[in-house]
């Protein structure tokens, strides 16, 4: 099983890993696409005024331009430790056991805008780039990434994919029809979609999976594990979608 997570706009800075190596990341067939976006982002960030306009940054966020300029040389850390925010605070990856972190590395991809899906333990620098941004020098990110990412996921041939991404990131890399998958919506028992609890519940779900490390190679096996944990995963109206049911 592979789990696809969204990134977060907020990130820890720093790190003690070697600089970014796009060829060392998960789904190495995306290296050329990764290089193109990194090059465009570094070039854009050489001009602070242009970068601020294109990236839609506030005065408080101008430091992110410097991070983008240093993408090729900045220190890195594991992707699952780089991101902060509600989902990643709930996942709390640094507090997991070594075995659970290895499980994350084997089973979790985090879908970033500049690098596409990367492994949870892949070494990445801090950056600023949203899924909907149009960078000078490359096609709109949806067009740049979608087909190549879908092909890379298909080539990896996971037996099952649990898709926890937001719709913006699904658009950057739809899971091909040849790969069994389920997209997750977080709802109340009455079916109302949630916002804050959406991200928190996804983080808690992945933490529980990392702690138990089940052999869940299908949606049926995943639901069997969830039931043993008291986690409710039920069918949704839309084909290919399941609902994670949580109390408000």
VEXPABA-96611 format. One record per residue (C-alpha): residue in three letters; x, y, z. Coordinates in steps of 0.02 Angstrom, whole numbers, padded with zeros to 5 digits, always signed. Example, Ala and Ser with C-alpha at 12.3 -4.5 7.8 and 13.67 -1.06 7.14 Angstrom:
BEGIN
ALA+00615-00225+00390SER+00684-00053+00357
//
This chain:
BEGIN
UNK+00000+00000+00000UNK+00053+00178-00035UNK-00023+00330+00052UNK-00023+00498-00037UNK-00019+00650+00077UNK-00034+00834+00035UNK+00109+00951+00085UNK+00088+01100+00200UNK+00114+01283+00167UNK+00209+01297+00332UNK+00376+01210+00356UNK+00519+01189+00478UNK+00675+01279+00417UNK+00854+01217+00422UNK+00907+01036+00427UNK+01070+00941+00428UNK+01054+00838+00269UNK+01152+00856+00108UNK+01083+00973-00026UNK+00939+00919-00136UNK+00973+00777-00257UNK+00821+00755-00370UNK+00886+00586-00430UNK+00880+00514-00253UNK+00695+00548-00226UNK+00552+00424-00243UNK+00483+00403-00419UNK+00652+00445-00499UNK+00572+00454-00671UNK+00513+00628-00621UNK+00691+00696-00606UNK+00682+00798-00766UNK+00516+00877-00716UNK+00583+00913-00542UNK+00738+00997-00612UNK+00634+01108-00725UNK+00527+01173-00582UNK+00675+01196-00464UNK+00770+01293-00598UNK+00619+01404-00633UNK+00588+01437-00449UNK+00770+01481-00414UNK+00776+01596-00565UNK+00613+01683-00517UNK+00675+01710-00339UNK+00828+01805-00399UNK+00708+01951-00424UNK+00621+01985-00258UNK+00485+02095-00331UNK+00438+01969-00465UNK+00444+01824-00343UNK+00333+01915-00220UNK+00205+01949-00357UNK+00205+01775-00435UNK+00206+01682-00270UNK+00079+01804-00193UNK+00181+01833-00036UNK+00146+01954+00105UNK+00279+02062+00187UNK+00297+01931+00325UNK+00331+01794+00198UNK+00473+01876+00103UNK+00600+01763+00188UNK+00529+01620+00084UNK+00605+01700-00071UNK+00778+01675+00003UNK+00734+01493+00038UNK+00686+01471-00144UNK+00847+01551-00204UNK+00944+01423-00102UNK+00846+01269-00159UNK+00997+01185-00237UNK+01118+01217-00093UNK+01012+01226+00066UNK+01020+01089+00199UNK+00882+00959+00193UNK+00780+00852+00312UNK+00657+00710+00292UNK+00500+00771+00204UNK+00386+00707+00342UNK+00484+00812+00467UNK+00494+00965+00353UNK+00308+01001+00348UNK+00210+01075+00493UNK+00027+01121+00513UNK-00127+01027+00572UNK-00101+00864+00478UNK+00083+00848+00519UNK+00061+00903+00699UNK-00065+00761+00719UNK+00049+00637+00632UNK+00193+00692+00745UNK+00319+00591+00646UNK+00474+00636+00750UNK+00399+00549+00902UNK+00369+00384+00810UNK+00480+00232+00837UNK+00618+00192+00714UNK+00514+00047+00646UNK+00364+00161+00620UNK+00470+00291+00531UNK+00540+00156+00417UNK+00360+00107+00379UNK+00322+00287+00332UNK+00473+00287+00218UNK+00413+00131+00130UNK+00229+00173+00118UNK+00203+00363+00114UNK+00225+00487-00026UNK+00205+00674+00007UNK+00152+00771-00147UNK+00248+00934-00160UNK+00224+01067-00293UNK+00408+01086-00344UNK+00459+00902-00331UNK+00302+00800-00359UNK+00272+00652-00242UNK+00423+00618-00132UNK+00452+00482-00003UNK+00414+00525+00178UNK+00599+00505+00222UNK+00666+00585+00063UNK+00781+00733+00099UNK+00704+00898+00044UNK+00743+01083+00076UNK+00618+01213+00132UNK+00531+01307-00009UNK+00379+01411-00052UNK+00269+01357-00198UNK+00083+01321-00204UNK-00004+01200-00321UNK-00095+01338-00414UNK+00057+01447-00451UNK+00111+01481-00630UNK+00300+01495-00641UNK+00386+01587-00783UNK+00480+01466-00895UNK+00374+01309-00864UNK+00195+01263-00909UNK+00062+01286-00775UNK+00100+01160-00639UNK-00055+01056-00673UNK-00003+01033-00855UNK+00181+01011-00808UNK+00150+00875-00678UNK-00013+00783-00710UNK+00029+00661-00849UNK+00209+00631-00794UNK+00158+00599-00614UNK+00017+00482-00662UNK+00137+00384-00772UNK+00266+00376-00632UNK+00137+00311-00509UNK+00080+00183-00635UNK+00259+00127-00668UNK+00287+00104-00481UNK+00138-00015-00484UNK+00080-00001-00302UNK-00046-00135-00256UNK-00161-00004-00180UNK-00155+00185-00151UNK-00245+00278-00011UNK-00262+00456-00073UNK-00269+00586+00067UNK-00223+00735-00042UNK-00323+00893-00069UNK-00407+00913-00238UNK-00274+01039-00293UNK-00139+00907-00275UNK-00243+00768-00350UNK-00248+00877-00506UNK-00057+00879-00509UNK-00052+00689-00521UNK-00211+00587-00540UNK-00191+00405-00493UNK-00205+00304-00654UNK-00355+00190-00675UNK-00238+00040-00681UNK-00192+00065-00497UNK-00321+00015-00365UNK-00352+00167-00255UNK-00472+00256-00139UNK-00490+00443-00112UNK-00530+00492+00068UNK-00657+00621+00123UNK-00673+00664+00309UNK-00854+00682+00366UNK-00964+00683+00519UNK-01077+00533+00553UNK-01214+00630+00461UNK-01104+00655+00308UNK-01055+00837+00330UNK-00881+00876+00264UNK-00755+00945+00388UNK-00612+01069+00370UNK-00496+01080+00521UNK-00541+00904+00576UNK-00510+00846+00398UNK-00323+00877+00412UNK-00308+00821+00593UNK-00402+00660+00561UNK-00292+00618+00412UNK-00136+00645+00517UNK-00203+00535+00656UNK-00251+00400+00531UNK-00075+00393+00458UNK+00001+00392+00632UNK-00108+00244+00681UNK-00056+00152+00523UNK+00128+00187+00557UNK+00111+00126+00736UNK+00023-00037+00687UNK+00109-00064+00519UNK-00030-00176+00450UNK-00014-00278+00291UNK-00150-00182+00201UNK-00133-00221+00017UNK-00313-00183-00027UNK-00458-00074+00026UNK-00539-00227+00105UNK-00384-00261+00211UNK-00371-00078+00259UNK-00552-00074+00317UNK-00526-00233+00418UNK-00377-00151+00506UNK-00476+00010+00533UNK-00619-00085+00613UNK-00497-00165+00736UNK-00440+00010+00783UNK-00615+00081+00801UNK-00588+00189+00646UNK-00741+00206+00533UNK-00709+00196+00346UNK-00869+00184+00246UNK-00921+00188+00064UNK-00960+00357-00011UNK-01082+00402-00149UNK-00942+00439-00272UNK-00853+00291-00352UNK-00674+00271-00293UNK-00706+00372-00135UNK-00721+00320+00047UNK-00771+00420+00199UNK-00670+00432+00359UNK-00804+00465+00489UNK-00757+00570+00641UNK-00850+00661+00778UNK-00838+00851+00779
//
